[in-house]
Amino acid sequence: MRVVIAGAGLAGLSCAKYLADQGYKPILYEARDVLGGKVAAWKDEDGDWYETGLHIFFGAYPNMLSLFRELNIEDRLQWKSHSMIFNQPNEPGTYSRFDFPDLPAPINGVAAIINNNDMLTWKEKILFGIGLLPAMLRGQNYVEKCDDKSWSDWLKMHNIPERVNDEVFIAMSKALNFINPEEISSTVLLTALNRFLQEKSGSKMAFLDGPPPERLCQPIVDYIKSKGGEVHLSSPLKKINLNEDSTVKNFAIKKDENQAEIVADAYVSALPVDLFKGLIPKRWKGINAFSKLEGLNGVPVINIHLWFDRKLTDIDHLLFSRSPLLSVYADMSITCKGYEDPDRSMLELVFAPAKNWIKKTDQEIIDATMNELTKLFPSHFLGDHPAKLRKYKVVKTPRSVYKAVPGCQELRPNQESPINNFFLAGDYTMQKYLASMEGAVLSGKLCAQAIMNKAEKLQNKND
């Protein structure tokens, strides 16, 4: 059975991989000349890589970790110490750590919180712990019902001091969805906290050992091709053509200067929700599963790479900046084997929230970033011999993952659409890991399963 998939991000690649596992022939088309979608990366004129985002793999990513095992590339994940590390803005150059001991969950998470005395008082810890009990005891059903409240509102409802938000969750909110706690749905934070507290290694982090297109996406492509599938780059989906009954007739794919009508038994959009909305055929506009997508909109994100003339840190880990402009960052010359440099740092930083900055010039963004870094590391950037910025790259994504504001959960579609031979994959589709790499991989797996469940019916129609 032929399945055509538009989009070679993690969702599309995952869908194709799991279809190929079962003997189907996936044919995947990607608009750009690079694999990965939201995990794409490119080489600059010096041969250095720069990426769409700072991509972190968590122990609470079972589908992603399973994919690594199935491809036999587990050794490409560089696991870090089981910690969460925050800058201390009031004490520049210092850090506060939540270290998770080698104990069962949730004991290890409780111990990490109790043993950190830099950021929260005992009273704040106790009130926060009491507030989390319903989510831990009642599980995902409770978490889903909290989608009508922002994280800030949820904290107020549970009488959790505002300082808990200021000290910890502004940073976590920006790391998870690139927006602040007063905007983000409480479902997002509660989902993450549930995984972190209920799974022993849930919050443990790993970095990929090199650029995602080469170290993760290409092995998936090689696997798909080994099973008889196809992957085509620089081949955008231009139009979804319909039959009289509104099912898909073919995908119009542009390749070079030509446009081909690709016919299959089943069709998948694995495009970001904003791109897919622009391709929805007029006859589908009134269908609820498609019309409600208007409420899902990508959030702007800026990813920054800064190459310096010296080392700025020796910390081999993700860092939460707690800056009003920056979210998380890492010295990739230490954390990533493929970017290793023993003498000089390359900081990769997420600039968020980016709504008011996405249209500013690269130089304005870099100036603001350097100003924040000077506050965080005054010893490196002030004085007679300040660290010098050798070069930089700014990667702007005007619409990245969907903005997870309250009310979005009910807008997310299933992978099986109301159209008999049309399916959806993408981290915006309904799955429990929200907008993340894990969510993208799981959505692709669920999409493949939905196609397989209807395989006989789809093939009979085309016989």
C-alpha positions as a Python dict, from the first residue, in 0.01 Angstrom:
ca = {
    (1, 'M'): (0, 0, 0),
    (2, 'R'): (132, 344, -100),
    (3, 'V'): (121, 624, 156),
    (4, 'V'): (226, 978, 63),
    (5, 'I'): (349, 1198, 348),
    (6, 'A'): (410, 1573, 323),
    (7, 'G'): (673, 1696, 569),
    (8, 'A'): (1004, 1540, 679),
    (9, 'G'): (1015, 1669, 1033),
    (10, 'L'): (1016, 1419, 1320),
    (11, 'A'): (642, 1353, 1283),
    (12, 'G'): (660, 1270, 913),
    (13, 'L'): (979, 1067, 949),
    (14, 'S'): (834, 875, 1242),
    (15, 'C'): (512, 801, 1053),
    (16, 'A'): (708, 676, 752),
    (17, 'K'): (939, 465, 970),
    (18, 'Y'): (656, 282, 1144),
    (19, 'L'): (468, 227, 819),
    (20, 'A'): (784, 83, 662),
    (21, 'D'): (818, -151, 961),
    (22, 'Q'): (489, -314, 860),
    (23, 'G'): (571, -349, 491),
    (24, 'Y'): (396, -38, 361),
    (25, 'K'): (560, 189, 105),
    (26, 'P'): (582, 544, 243),
    (27, 'I'): (678, 820, 2),
    (28, 'L'): (782, 1131, 189),
    (29, 'Y'): (812, 1481, 42),
    (30, 'E'): (986, 1769, 217),
    (31, 'A'): (964, 2131, 99),
    (32, 'R'): (1311, 2233, 217),
    (33, 'D'): (1651, 2096, 119),
    (34, 'V'): (1717, 1984, 477),
    (35, 'L'): (1559, 1720, 697),
    (36, 'G'): (1412, 1776, 1040),
    (37, 'G'): (1150, 2052, 1030),
    (38, 'K'): (1172, 2215, 1372),
    (39, 'V'): (1501, 2030, 1440),
    (40, 'A'): (1665, 2140, 1112),
    (41, 'A'): (2027, 2263, 1112),
    (42, 'W'): (2270, 2410, 861),
    (43, 'K'): (2644, 2462, 813),
    (44, 'D'): (2789, 2811, 789),
    (45, 'E'): (3075, 2923, 565),
    (46, 'D'): (3328, 2796, 822),
    (47, 'G'): (3172, 2452, 848),
    (48, 'D'): (3014, 2522, 1189),
    (49, 'W'): (2659, 2406, 1250),
    (50, 'Y'): (2371, 2624, 1361),
    (51, 'E'): (2030, 2487, 1456),
    (52, 'T'): (1662, 2578, 1462),
    (53, 'G'): (1647, 2523, 1837),
    (54, 'L'): (1827, 2396, 2145),
    (55, 'H'): (1702, 2038, 2148),
    (56, 'I'): (1698, 1845, 2476),
    (57, 'F'): (1603, 1478, 2512),
    (58, 'F'): (1441, 1375, 2840),
    (59, 'G'): (1420, 1043, 3017),
    (60, 'A'): (1043, 1095, 3005),
    (61, 'Y'): (1047, 1057, 2624),
    (62, 'P'): (967, 683, 2586),
    (63, 'N'): (875, 695, 2218),
    (64, 'M'): (1180, 898, 2122),
    (65, 'L'): (1410, 670, 2322),
    (66, 'S'): (1248, 365, 2164),
    (67, 'L'): (1314, 513, 1821),
    (68, 'F'): (1684, 554, 1906),
    (69, 'R'): (1698, 190, 2017),
    (70, 'E'): (1521, 64, 1706),
    (71, 'L'): (1769, 252, 1485),
    (72, 'N'): (2063, 131, 1697),
    (73, 'I'): (2186, 487, 1758),
    (74, 'E'): (2141, 508, 2136),
    (75, 'D'): (2509, 595, 2176),
    (76, 'R'): (2440, 929, 2006),
    (77, 'L'): (2258, 1055, 2314),
    (78, 'Q'): (2494, 1222, 2560),
    (79, 'W'): (2328, 1194, 2901),
    (80, 'K'): (2409, 1457, 3161),
    (81, 'S'): (2399, 1446, 3540),
    (82, 'H'): (2044, 1421, 3675),
    (83, 'S'): (2012, 1787, 3765),
    (84, 'M'): (1833, 2110, 3682),
    (85, 'I'): (2060, 2415, 3700),
    (86, 'F'): (1945, 2777, 3726),
    (87, 'N'): (2142, 3099, 3702),
    (88, 'Q'): (2124, 3324, 4007),
    (89, 'P'): (2061, 3674, 3864),
    (90, 'N'): (2105, 3835, 4206),
    (91, 'E'): (2445, 3670, 4239),
    (92, 'P'): (2598, 3693, 3889),
    (93, 'G'): (2819, 3405, 3790),
    (94, 'T'): (2661, 3163, 4039),
    (95, 'Y'): (2412, 2878, 3997),
    (96, 'S'): (2145, 2699, 4196),
    (97, 'R'): (2103, 2325, 4143),
    (98, 'F'): (1827, 2072, 4188),
    (99, 'D'): (2019, 1743, 4204),
    (100, 'F'): (1814, 1423, 4180),
    (101, 'P'): (1965, 1138, 4387),
    (102, 'D'): (1964, 777, 4270),
    (103, 'L'): (1635, 692, 4443),
    (104, 'P'): (1293, 580, 4316),
    (105, 'A'): (1042, 840, 4199),
    (106, 'P'): (892, 1054, 4339),
    (107, 'I'): (1138, 1035, 4631),
    (108, 'N'): (1427, 1155, 4414),
    (109, 'G'): (1228, 1458, 4295),
    (110, 'V'): (1117, 1547, 4646),
    (111, 'A'): (1476, 1516, 4766),
    (112, 'A'): (1597, 1745, 4485),
    (113, 'I'): (1347, 2012, 4590),
    (114, 'I'): (1412, 1975, 4964),
    (115, 'N'): (1789, 1993, 4924),
    (116, 'N'): (1776, 2316, 4725),
    (117, 'N'): (1770, 2606, 4967),
    (118, 'D'): (1877, 2884, 4730),
    (119, 'M'): (1549, 2945, 4548),
    (120, 'L'): (1253, 2843, 4765),
    (121, 'T'): (1179, 2867, 5137),
    (122, 'W'): (1046, 2568, 5330),
    (123, 'K'): (701, 2725, 5342),
    (124, 'E'): (701, 2771, 4964),
    (125, 'K'): (815, 2413, 4910),
    (126, 'I'): (540, 2275, 5133),
    (127, 'L'): (265, 2485, 4973),
    (128, 'F'): (383, 2389, 4626),
    (129, 'G'): (397, 2020, 4718),
    (130, 'I'): (43, 2030, 4857),
    (131, 'G'): (-77, 2203, 4540),
    (132, 'L'): (75, 1930, 4321),
    (133, 'L'): (-95, 1643, 4505),
    (134, 'P'): (-415, 1642, 4291),
    (135, 'A'): (-212, 1617, 3969),
    (136, 'M'): (3, 1335, 4108),
    (137, 'L'): (-285, 1139, 4260),
    (138, 'R'): (-552, 1192, 3992),
    (139, 'G'): (-323, 1167, 3691),
    (140, 'Q'): (-361, 1278, 3333),
    (141, 'N'): (-739, 1318, 3343),
    (142, 'Y'): (-702, 1588, 3606),
    (143, 'V'): (-416, 1745, 3412),
    (144, 'E'): (-624, 1767, 3092),
    (145, 'K'): (-910, 1937, 3278),
    (146, 'C'): (-673, 2210, 3392),
    (147, 'D'): (-643, 2340, 3035),
    (148, 'D'): (-897, 2612, 3112),
    (149, 'K'): (-646, 2790, 3337),
    (150, 'S'): (-309, 2950, 3282),
    (151, 'W'): (-22, 2832, 3501),
    (152, 'S'): (-29, 3158, 3696),
    (153, 'D'): (-402, 3117, 3761),
    (154, 'W'): (-352, 2753, 3868),
    (155, 'L'): (-88, 2858, 4120),
    (156, 'K'): (-318, 3125, 4265),
    (157, 'M'): (-606, 2876, 4288),
    (158, 'H'): (-385, 2647, 4499),
    (159, 'N'): (-254, 2931, 4718),
    (160, 'I'): (102, 2880, 4596),
    (161, 'P'): (313, 3194, 4652),
    (162, 'E'): (391, 3409, 4347),
    (163, 'R'): (760, 3382, 4432),
    (164, 'V'): (751, 3014, 4331),
    (165, 'N'): (652, 3133, 3985),
    (166, 'D'): (922, 3398, 3978),
    (167, 'E'): (1199, 3172, 4102),
    (168, 'V'): (1129, 2855, 3902),
    (169, 'F'): (839, 2857, 3661),
    (170, 'I'): (901, 3163, 3449),
    (171, 'A'): (1214, 2981, 3333),
    (172, 'M'): (1036, 2646, 3289),
    (173, 'S'): (741, 2799, 3107),
    (174, 'K'): (968, 2969, 2855),
    (175, 'A'): (1167, 2646, 2812),
    (176, 'L'): (855, 2438, 2743),
    (177, 'N'): (657, 2669, 2512),
    (178, 'F'): (854, 2994, 2478),
    (179, 'I'): (591, 3200, 2663),
    (180, 'N'): (540, 3323, 3019),
    (181, 'P'): (335, 3157, 3299),
    (182, 'E'): (44, 3400, 3268),
    (183, 'E'): (-7, 3280, 2908),
    (184, 'I'): (75, 2910, 2912),
    (185, 'S'): (-189, 2648, 2985),
    (186, 'S'): (-142, 2482, 3323),
    (187, 'T'): (-181, 2147, 3142),
    (188, 'V'): (164, 2194, 2988),
    (189, 'L'): (347, 2249, 3317),
    (190, 'L'): (148, 1983, 3500),
    (191, 'T'): (217, 1727, 3227),
    (192, 'A'): (591, 1793, 3253),
    (193, 'L'): (591, 1791, 3633),
    (194, 'N'): (395, 1465, 3644),
    (195, 'R'): (649, 1296, 3419),
    (196, 'F'): (944, 1444, 3609),
    (197, 'L'): (810, 1344, 3951),
    (198, 'Q'): (660, 1004, 3868),
    (199, 'E'): (940, 860, 3655),
    (200, 'K'): (1282, 810, 3813),
    (201, 'S'): (1473, 939, 3510),
    (202, 'G'): (1194, 1157, 3374),
    (203, 'S'): (1379, 1485, 3414),
    (204, 'K'): (1722, 1350, 3321),
    (205, 'M'): (1851, 1527, 3010),
    (206, 'A'): (2060, 1431, 2708),
    (207, 'F'): (2209, 1622, 2417),
    (208, 'L'): (2245, 1472, 2071),
    (209, 'D'): (2612, 1431, 1979),
    (210, 'G'): (2583, 1643, 1665),
    (211, 'P'): (2338, 1816, 1428),
    (212, 'P'): (1992, 1654, 1427),
    (213, 'P'): (1958, 1624, 1046),
    (214, 'E'): (2274, 1412, 1031),
    (215, 'R'): (2269, 1232, 1365),
    (216, 'L'): (1896, 1158, 1403),
    (217, 'C'): (1699, 1231, 1085),
    (218, 'Q'): (1935, 1073, 831),
    (219, 'P'): (1936, 733, 1008),
    (220, 'I'): (1555, 736, 990),
    (221, 'V'): (1572, 813, 618),
    (222, 'D'): (1827, 536, 563),
    (223, 'Y'): (1598, 295, 746),
    (224, 'I'): (1293, 398, 543),
    (225, 'K'): (1481, 355, 216),
    (226, 'S'): (1615, 15, 324),
    (227, 'K'): (1252, -96, 358),
    (228, 'G'): (1156, 27, 9),
    (229, 'G'): (1029, 373, 101),
    (230, 'E'): (1128, 703, -57),
    (231, 'V'): (1226, 1046, 77),
    (232, 'H'): (1240, 1351, -152),
    (233, 'L'): (1377, 1692, -50),
    (234, 'S'): (1302, 2029, -213),
    (235, 'S'): (956, 1897, -301),
    (236, 'P'): (682, 2109, -141),
    (237, 'L'): (317, 2015, -127),
    (238, 'K'): (137, 2282, -330),
    (239, 'K'): (-222, 2160, -332),
    (240, 'I'): (-446, 1882, -203),
    (241, 'N'): (-666, 1777, -496),
    (242, 'L'): (-1000, 1616, -417),
    (243, 'N'): (-1236, 1360, -564),
    (244, 'E'): (-1610, 1431, -601),
    (245, 'D'): (-1674, 1278, -257),
    (246, 'S'): (-1415, 1516, -99),
    (247, 'T'): (-1160, 1240, -38),
    (248, 'V'): (-806, 1309, -155),
    (249, 'K'): (-745, 1245, -525),
    (250, 'N'): (-374, 1328, -518),
    (251, 'F'): (-107, 1554, -373),
    (252, 'A'): (28, 1817, -612),
    (253, 'I'): (403, 1820, -544),
    (254, 'K'): (644, 2071, -697),
    (255, 'K'): (986, 1937, -795),
    (256, 'D'): (1229, 2176, -963),
    (257, 'E'): (1014, 2364, -1214),
    (258, 'N'): (763, 2084, -1258),
    (259, 'Q'): (451, 1987, -1067),
    (260, 'A'): (347, 1624, -1034),
    (261, 'E'): (23, 1477, -909),
    (262, 'I'): (119, 1197, -671),
    (263, 'V'): (-144, 925, -626),
    (264, 'A'): (-155, 692, -326),
    (265, 'D'): (-389, 483, -112),
    (266, 'A'): (-351, 714, 187),
    (267, 'Y'): (-230, 1071, 233),
    (268, 'V'): (-68, 1235, 536),
    (269, 'S'): (0, 1597, 624),
    (270, 'A'): (294, 1606, 863),
    (271, 'L'): (330, 1981, 813),
    (272, 'P'): (330, 2237, 1095),
    (273, 'V'): (-24, 2344, 1175),
    (274, 'D'): (24, 2695, 1031),
    (275, 'L'): (141, 2559, 695),
    (276, 'F'): (-133, 2298, 683),
    (277, 'K'): (-403, 2559, 748),
    (278, 'G'): (-296, 2736, 428),
    (279, 'L'): (-347, 2416, 226),
    (280, 'I'): (-686, 2303, 357),
    (281, 'P'): (-919, 2266, 53),
    (282, 'K'): (-1226, 2492, 46),
    (283, 'R'): (-1460, 2193, 64),
    (284, 'W'): (-1305, 2094, 399),
    (285, 'K'): (-1329, 2438, 557),
    (286, 'G'): (-1664, 2372, 725),
    (287, 'I'): (-1554, 2045, 884),
    (288, 'N'): (-1506, 2096, 1257),
    (289, 'A'): (-1177, 1905, 1281),
    (290, 'F'): (-1025, 2148, 1031),
    (291, 'S'): (-1208, 2473, 1114),
    (292, 'K'): (-1109, 2461, 1480),
    (293, 'L'): (-741, 2459, 1377),
    (294, 'E'): (-775, 2835, 1337),
    (295, 'G'): (-734, 2852, 1714),
    (296, 'L'): (-390, 2685, 1699),
    (297, 'N'): (-113, 2926, 1605),
    (298, 'G'): (262, 2884, 1610),
    (299, 'V'): (462, 3079, 1866),
    (300, 'P'): (762, 3287, 1749),
    (301, 'V'): (1103, 3159, 1857),
    (302, 'I'): (1456, 3289, 1810),
    (303, 'N'): (1758, 3061, 1847),
    (304, 'I'): (2099, 3224, 1885),
    (305, 'H'): (2453, 3091, 1841),
    (306, 'L'): (2746, 3287, 1979),
    (307, 'W'): (3108, 3186, 1914),
    (308, 'F'): (3357, 3338, 2162),
    (309, 'D'): (3736, 3361, 2176),
    (310, 'R'): (3760, 3180, 2511),
    (311, 'K'): (3579, 2949, 2750),
    (312, 'L'): (3295, 3108, 2948),
    (313, 'T'): (3184, 2808, 3155),
    (314, 'D'): (3283, 2451, 3232),
    (315, 'I'): (2928, 2329, 3297),
    (316, 'D'): (2831, 2029, 3084),
    (317, 'H'): (2456, 2076, 3106),
    (318, 'L'): (2148, 2273, 3007),
    (319, 'L'): (2116, 2600, 3200),
    (320, 'F'): (1804, 2800, 3284),
    (321, 'S'): (1912, 3163, 3249),
    (322, 'R'): (1627, 3323, 3451),
    (323, 'S'): (1680, 3625, 3228),
    (324, 'P'): (1377, 3829, 3114),
    (325, 'L'): (1488, 3785, 2752),
    (326, 'L'): (1663, 3449, 2745),
    (327, 'S'): (1514, 3108, 2821),
    (328, 'V'): (1765, 2823, 2830),
    (329, 'Y'): (2118, 2796, 2699),
    (330, 'A'): (2415, 2562, 2687),
    (331, 'D'): (2782, 2578, 2598),
    (332, 'M'): (2766, 2343, 2302),
    (333, 'S'): (3146, 2326, 2283),
    (334, 'I'): (3118, 2120, 2604),
    (335, 'T'): (2778, 1953, 2592),
    (336, 'C'): (2789, 1826, 2231),
    (337, 'K'): (3067, 1601, 2102),
    (338, 'G'): (3018, 1716, 1743),
    (339, 'Y'): (3071, 2083, 1837),
    (340, 'E'): (3357, 2026, 2082),
    (341, 'D'): (3619, 2297, 2126),
    (342, 'P'): (3858, 2271, 2424),
    (343, 'D'): (3958, 2637, 2412),
    (344, 'R'): (3655, 2841, 2305),
    (345, 'S'): (3286, 2850, 2388),
    (346, 'M'): (2989, 2836, 2156),
    (347, 'L'): (2677, 2931, 2344),
    (348, 'E'): (2343, 2828, 2200),
    (349, 'L'): (2057, 3026, 2353),
    (350, 'V'): (1681, 3046, 2316),
    (351, 'F'): (1549, 3403, 2305),
    (352, 'A'): (1198, 3397, 2452),
    (353, 'P'): (934, 3524, 2459),
    (354, 'A'): (1019, 3645, 2108),
    (355, 'K'): (692, 3812, 2004),
    (356, 'N'): (831, 4165, 2036),
    (357, 'W'): (1169, 4073, 1887),
    (358, 'I'): (1099, 3851, 1587),
    (359, 'K'): (1092, 4150, 1345),
    (360, 'K'): (1397, 4322, 1490),
    (361, 'T'): (1732, 4306, 1316),
    (362, 'D'): (1986, 4037, 1400),
    (363, 'Q'): (2217, 4304, 1538),
    (364, 'E'): (1950, 4437, 1774),
    (365, 'I'): (1886, 4085, 1901),
    (366, 'I'): (2256, 4017, 1948),
    (367, 'D'): (2308, 4348, 2132),
    (368, 'A'): (2022, 4262, 2371),
    (369, 'T'): (2157, 3910, 2421),
    (370, 'M'): (2508, 4033, 2498),
    (371, 'N'): (2366, 4282, 2745),
    (372, 'E'): (2192, 3995, 2928),
    (373, 'L'): (2505, 3780, 2920),
    (374, 'T'): (2705, 4066, 3070),
    (375, 'K'): (2465, 4064, 3365),
    (376, 'L'): (2497, 3686, 3403),
    (377, 'F'): (2877, 3670, 3356),
    (378, 'P'): (3020, 4012, 3445),
    (379, 'S'): (3367, 3871, 3507),
    (380, 'H'): (3389, 3761, 3142),
    (381, 'F'): (3253, 4072, 2974),
    (382, 'L'): (3366, 4359, 3197),
    (383, 'G'): (3717, 4468, 3283),
    (384, 'D'): (4035, 4514, 3082),
    (385, 'H'): (4019, 4193, 2878),
    (386, 'P'): (3655, 4106, 2805),
    (387, 'A'): (3563, 3797, 2606),
    (388, 'K'): (3524, 3873, 2236),
    (389, 'L'): (3237, 3757, 2020),
    (390, 'R'): (3395, 3597, 1712),
    (391, 'K'): (3073, 3547, 1514),
    (392, 'Y'): (2704, 3475, 1555),
    (393, 'K'): (2401, 3324, 1388),
    (394, 'V'): (2040, 3418, 1457),
    (395, 'V'): (1771, 3171, 1348),
    (396, 'K'): (1419, 3313, 1352),
    (397, 'T'): (1112, 3090, 1341),
    (398, 'P'): (808, 3320, 1320),
    (399, 'R'): (574, 3027, 1386),
    (400, 'S'): (717, 2731, 1571),
    (401, 'V'): (524, 2489, 1796),
    (402, 'Y'): (164, 2589, 1863),
    (403, 'K'): (119, 2844, 2138),
    (404, 'A'): (-22, 2635, 2424),
    (405, 'V'): (-257, 2888, 2579),
    (406, 'P'): (-562, 2776, 2782),
    (407, 'G'): (-832, 2612, 2572),
    (408, 'C'): (-604, 2462, 2306),
    (409, 'Q'): (-649, 2100, 2410),
    (410, 'E'): (-1001, 2080, 2267),
    (411, 'L'): (-879, 2225, 1937),
    (412, 'R'): (-620, 1957, 1870),
    (413, 'P'): (-724, 1704, 1604),
    (414, 'N'): (-684, 1328, 1605),
    (415, 'Q'): (-445, 1163, 1361),
    (416, 'E'): (-738, 1003, 1177),
    (417, 'S'): (-922, 1288, 1007),
    (418, 'P'): (-1291, 1294, 901),
    (419, 'I'): (-1168, 1241, 542),
    (420, 'N'): (-1151, 868, 475),
    (421, 'N'): (-806, 857, 313),
    (422, 'F'): (-644, 1158, 480),
    (423, 'F'): (-445, 1159, 806),
    (424, 'L'): (-256, 1408, 1023),
    (425, 'A'): (76, 1391, 1205),
    (426, 'G'): (249, 1663, 1402),
    (427, 'D'): (307, 1764, 1762),
    (428, 'Y'): (-11, 1976, 1748),
    (429, 'T'): (-226, 1666, 1696),
    (430, 'M'): (-376, 1498, 2001),
    (431, 'Q'): (-122, 1303, 2205),
    (432, 'K'): (-20, 1335, 2567),
    (433, 'Y'): (327, 1484, 2519),
    (434, 'L'): (212, 1819, 2383),
    (435, 'A'): (435, 2030, 2155),
    (436, 'S'): (773, 1858, 2180),
    (437, 'M'): (1004, 1621, 1995),
    (438, 'E'): (845, 1336, 2188),
    (439, 'G'): (501, 1460, 2085),
    (440, 'A'): (606, 1472, 1720),
    (441, 'V'): (744, 1116, 1725),
    (442, 'L'): (440, 982, 1909),
    (443, 'S'): (204, 1158, 1667),
    (444, 'G'): (380, 993, 1374),
    (445, 'K'): (354, 652, 1539),
    (446, 'L'): (-18, 705, 1612),
    (447, 'C'): (-75, 825, 1257),
    (448, 'A'): (91, 513, 1115),
    (449, 'Q'): (-128, 298, 1339),
    (450, 'A'): (-443, 480, 1225),
    (451, 'I'): (-351, 412, 862),
    (452, 'M'): (-281, 46, 934),
    (453, 'N'): (-617, 12, 1109),
    (454, 'K'): (-790, 125, 787),
    (455, 'A'): (-552, -43, 542),
    (456, 'E'): (-793, -303, 403),
    (457, 'K'): (-1065, -47, 348),
    (458, 'L'): (-826, 196, 182),
    (459, 'Q'): (-681, -65, -51),
    (460, 'N'): (-1021, -202, -151),
    (461, 'K'): (-1134, 145, -257),
    (462, 'N'): (-839, 178, -493),
    (463, 'D'): (-851, -175, -638),
}
